[in-house]
Amino acid sequence: MLPSQDWYFRPNDRLRSVQINAAGFSNLLHFADVQFQSKRYYSVKSDSSLAVSASCQDKRQQIILAASEAFLQKGYQNSSMEAIAAQAGVAKQTLYNHFGNKDALFFAVVNQMCAVEDDHLRSNEITSKNVEAVLQQYARRKLADLTSAENTAMFRMMVSEAIRFPNLGQFFFQAGMEKDRQLLVDFLTRQHEAGNLQVDDPEQAALFFQGALNAYFRPKFIMTGEAPSEAAIQQHIDYCIAKFLQLYRLTP
């Protein structure tokens, strides 16, 4: 903003204004220096915070892995927080700082084990031509999980513990099987709306498909420990998908 014309014709005011402006400029330099130092401080502090955050995340993961082993080997009831802390190589207080109690720790373990990464089901590029390939990918992941030694051990443990701890059983069901079912329901709903499949009832269709996949191999693996061959799994998947598409593929 330019000064008024009076500024040119009043010497004393002009001198006073120059003095004020000089002081202001000095203050401005001081302010800029403070801002620069502040940014340096917060930049260093931010880098330090990121390092601390990463360290905390590593520690949290370390505890979850130790807890997973403890729960699978001893069950929920017989796994103490003291033993888990010792197995994780952390102080008991550190464990409680990350997880307030054993329930919270168990929930974290289940959430990690049941994490569903079926991003291909959420793709916007699915067409009537590749929907079968997407179902193949889902089915292979599903049966790999069902015949996983770790998942089977967790399932066995939950069956025995759910009677004494029904809230844990409910959480395990919601985080695992129910979450997976809903993912498939949403997928089938989108494919129906896009005209790639003709699914009159996505809820029932999802139960039908999952039931067909789960019906034999999982109970056999749980009861006998005998894992099916890759060829047997693929043959079963192909048959299930063929029958599923006979029901729900659009007819020309």
TIZA-852744 format. One line per 5 residues: for each residue y, x, z of C-alpha. Coordinates in pm, whole numbers, plus 50000, padded with zeros to 5 digits. Example, Ala and Ser with C-alpha at 12.3 -4.5 7.8 and 13.67 -1.06 7.14 Angstrom:
49550:51230:50780; 49894:51367:50714
This chain:
50000:50000:50000; 50345:50147:49898; 50623:50174:50161; 50928:49947:50129; 51251:50072:49964
51418:50104:50309; 51181:50391:50379; 51370:50609:50128; 51717:50549:50275; 51656:50583:50653
51595:50955:50733; 51509:50908:51101; 51260:50634:51026; 51121:50847:50745; 51065:51141:50981
50907:50915:51240; 50680:50768:50972; 50571:51113:50852; 50491:51210:51214; 50289:50893:51260
50109:50947:50931; 50032:51308:51027; 49888:51191:51357; 49692:50922:51175; 49555:51176:50931
49448:51395:51222; 49277:51097:51382; 49114:51018:51050; 48972:51370:51028; 48844:51340:51385
48688:51001:51307; 48520:51140:50995; 48381:51432:51194; 48248:51195:51461; 48088:50979:51193
47927:51283:51031; 47792:51411:51362; 47675:51061:51449; 47485:51031:51122; 47327:51371:51183
47228:51262:51532; 47081:50934:51422; 46908:51099:51128; 46737:51343:51363; 46669:51062:51607
46525:50849:51325; 46294:51131:51212; 46187:51181:51572; 46125:50808:51616; 45909:50802:51302
45702:51090:51437; 45661:50915:51773; 45573:50590:51596; 45308:50763:51385; 45168:50930:51695
45149:50594:51875; 44976:50438:51577; 44720:50721:51570; 44660:50677:51942; 44618:50303:51898
44364:50355:51619; 44181:50610:51831; 44146:50351:52109; 44031:50077:51869; 43756:50301:51728
43633:50391:52076; 43640:50025:52180; 43447:49925:51866; 43168:50166:51955; 43163:50049:52317
43153:49678:52233; 42881:49723:51970; 42665:49939:52197; 42712:49765:52534; 42857:49424:52452
43187:49284:52570; 43092:49217:52932; 42943:49560:52999; 43226:49759:52838; 43485:49862:53094
43840:49965:53017; 43780:50287:53214; 43482:50380:52996; 43670:50296:52675; 43967:50510:52784
43733:50800:52857; 43557:50760:52523; 43892:50750:52343; 44012:51057:52532; 44321:50885:52671
44447:50799:53017; 44363:50453:53142; 44735:50373:53166; 44781:50470:52801; 44514:50219:52706
44690:49946:52904; 45024:50041:52748; 44878:49964:52404; 44659:49670:52507; 44743:49471:52817
44383:49372:52892; 44029:49381:52754; 44072:49054:52565; 44370:49195:52374; 44173:49508:52291
43875:49305:52172; 44101:49091:51952; 44242:49407:51792; 43890:49534:51721; 43783:49204:51564
44102:49179:51357; 44043:49522:51212; 43676:49459:51139; 43748:49122:50979; 44045:49233:50771
44009:49070:50429; 44139:49273:50136; 44051:49038:49850; 44383:49081:49670; 44211:49002:49339
44172:48643:49459; 44550:48617:49490; 44622:48757:49143; 44842:48556:48908; 44663:48702:48605
44337:48508:48642; 44235:48302:48340; 43936:48090:48244; 43798:48400:48072; 43802:48635:48374
43749:48390:48661; 43375:48473:48657; 43451:48845:48703; 43673:48760:49003; 43392:48556:49160
43156:48848:49100; 43387:49084:49284; 43424:48842:49574; 43047:48785:49599; 42968:49158:49598
43217:49221:49877; 43082:48922:50070; 42719:49034:50055; 42813:49395:50131; 42979:49270:50450
42687:49044:50539; 42437:49330:50515; 42661:49590:50682; 42502:49744:50993; 42835:49742:51177
42916:49378:51094; 42563:49271:51181; 42584:49447:51519; 42914:49270:51588; 42767:48934:51484
42465:48982:51712; 42690:49080:52000; 42914:48777:51951; 42619:48537:51939; 42507:48663:52281
42855:48684:52433; 43002:48357:52299; 42813:48153:52560; 42982:48340:52846; 43314:48394:52666
43370:48094:52434; 43731:48193:52364; 43611:48523:52217; 43356:48342:52002; 43627:48107:51876
43855:48398:51794; 43577:48587:51613; 43498:48281:51403; 43864:48217:51312; 43940:48581:51231
43628:48629:51021; 43438:48342:50864; 43714:48082:50877; 43976:48319:50736; 43741:48414:50454
43658:48050:50381; 44025:47956:50364; 44093:48245:50126; 43829:48107:49890; 43960:47750:49926
44310:47867:49828; 44169:48056:49531; 43973:47755:49404; 44275:47529:49452; 44493:47759:49241
44229:47786:48968; 44203:47408:48952; 44581:47373:48928; 44596:47643:48658; 44327:47469:48453
44079:47757:48483; 43823:47553:48678; 43770:47185:48747; 43725:47169:49126; 43748:46817:49263
43711:46928:49627; 43798:47295:49695; 43692:47270:50061; 43340:47158:49974; 43318:47392:49676
43401:47691:49898; 43136:47588:50152; 42884:47542:49873; 42948:47887:49722; 42956:48072:50053
42649:47888:50175; 42456:47991:49866; 42552:48356:49918; 42479:48356:50293; 42161:48152:50303
41893:48422:50283; 42002:48785:50299; 42208:48768:50615; 41945:48597:50836; 41678:48831:50702
41889:49141:50772; 41980:49019:51121; 41620:48936:51213; 41436:49224:51046; 41695:49492:50974
41559:49505:50619; 41842:49550:50368; 41797:49399:50021; 41804:49622:49716; 42109:49638:49492
41908:49475:49214; 41804:49185:49438; 42163:49133:49552; 42298:49134:49197; 42027:48896:49076
42116:48655:49357; 42491:48682:49286; 42441:48616:48915; 42231:48307:48985; 42477:48166:49243
42776:48212:49012; 42593:48066:48713; 42507:47750:48908; 42857:47733:49057; 43021:47752:48714
42785:47486:48577; 42945:47253:48827; 43307:47363:48809; 43377:47529:48475; 43588:47322:48238
43381:47163:47964; 43515:47195:47607
